[in-house]
């Protein structure tokens, strides 16, 4: 999982490492419950309407892990958001959903 932003190679490696573990944690928790991925997907989609930028950002990250390729338009609408945190999370989500579509 990549977090899109211009950054130094060392920072990019650290970010990739951190996000890989975040993806593993989210997937592990979702997979521990029956229909956990679908439940988390529904919650993430609902929380995209939150007024808290951190909630929206985490919802996008979760959607990048448990979402479906058809969720791509939901992520794309946040790419130009005024919050840098939300923009980066949206780009990450967008990348992950497009990757799922190719696989």
C-alpha positions as CSV (number, residue, x, y, z in Angstrom):
1,X,0.0,0.0,0.0
2,X,1.5,3.3,-1.0
3,X,0.8,6.7,0.6
4,X,1.0,9.1,-2.2
5,X,2.9,12.3,-1.6
6,X,6.2,13.6,-2.8
7,X,8.7,12.4,-0.3
8,X,12.3,11.3,0.1
9,X,13.1,7.7,-0.7
10,X,13.9,6.9,3.0
11,X,10.6,8.4,4.1
12,X,8.7,6.5,1.3
13,X,10.2,3.2,2.5
14,X,9.1,4.0,6.0
15,X,5.6,4.9,4.9
16,X,5.3,1.8,2.8
17,X,6.4,-0.4,5.7
18,X,4.0,1.3,8.1
19,X,1.1,1.1,5.6
20,X,1.8,-2.6,4.8
21,X,1.4,-3.3,8.5
22,X,-1.7,-1.2,8.7
23,X,-3.2,-3.1,5.8
24,X,-2.4,-6.4,7.5
25,X,-4.0,-5.2,10.7
26,X,-7.1,-4.0,9.0
27,X,-7.5,-7.2,6.9
28,X,-6.7,-9.4,9.9
29,X,-9.4,-7.7,12.1
30,X,-11.9,-7.8,9.2
31,X,-11.2,-11.5,8.4
32,X,-11.6,-12.5,12.1
33,X,-15.4,-11.9,11.9
34,X,-18.0,-13.5,9.7
35,X,-18.7,-11.0,6.9
36,X,-16.1,-8.7,8.6
37,X,-14.9,-7.3,5.3
38,X,-18.4,-6.4,4.2
39,X,-19.3,-4.9,7.6
40,X,-16.1,-2.8,7.6
41,X,-16.7,-1.7,4.1
42,X,-20.3,-0.5,5.0
43,X,-18.9,1.4,8.0
44,X,-16.1,3.0,6.0
45,X,-18.6,4.1,3.3
46,X,-20.9,5.6,5.9
47,X,-18.1,7.4,7.7
48,X,-16.9,9.1,4.5
49,X,-19.7,11.6,5.4
50,X,-18.0,12.5,8.7
51,X,-17.0,16.1,9.4
52,X,-13.8,14.8,11.2
53,X,-10.9,14.7,8.7
54,X,-9.2,11.9,10.6
55,X,-12.3,9.7,10.4
56,X,-12.6,10.3,6.7
57,X,-8.9,9.6,6.2
58,X,-9.1,6.3,8.1
59,X,-12.3,5.4,6.3
60,X,-10.5,5.8,3.0
61,X,-7.6,3.7,4.2
62,X,-10.0,0.9,5.3
63,X,-11.9,1.2,2.0
64,X,-8.6,0.6,0.2
65,X,-8.2,-2.7,2.1
66,X,-11.8,-4.0,2.1
67,X,-13.4,-2.1,-0.6
68,X,-14.4,-3.2,-4.1
69,X,-13.2,-1.9,-7.4
70,X,-16.6,-0.3,-7.9
71,X,-16.0,1.9,-4.8
72,X,-13.4,3.8,-6.8
73,X,-15.7,6.8,-7.5
74,X,-16.1,7.3,-3.8
75,X,-12.4,7.6,-3.3
76,X,-11.9,9.8,-6.3
77,X,-14.2,12.5,-5.0
78,X,-11.8,13.1,-2.1
79,X,-8.6,13.5,-4.2
80,X,-9.1,17.3,-4.5
81,X,-10.2,17.7,-0.8
82,X,-8.7,20.8,1.0
83,X,-7.2,18.5,3.7
84,X,-3.8,17.1,2.8
85,X,-4.5,14.1,5.0
86,X,-7.7,13.3,3.2
87,X,-6.1,13.8,-0.2
88,X,-3.2,11.4,0.6
89,X,-5.6,8.8,2.0
90,X,-7.9,9.2,-1.1
91,X,-4.9,8.7,-3.5
92,X,-3.8,5.6,-1.5
93,X,-7.4,4.2,-1.6
94,X,-7.6,4.9,-5.3
95,X,-4.3,3.2,-5.9
96,X,-5.4,0.1,-3.9
97,X,-8.8,-0.2,-5.6
98,X,-7.3,0.2,-9.0
99,X,-4.8,-2.5,-8.1
100,X,-7.6,-4.8,-7.1
101,X,-9.3,-4.2,-10.4
102,X,-6.2,-5.3,-12.3
103,X,-5.7,-8.5,-10.2
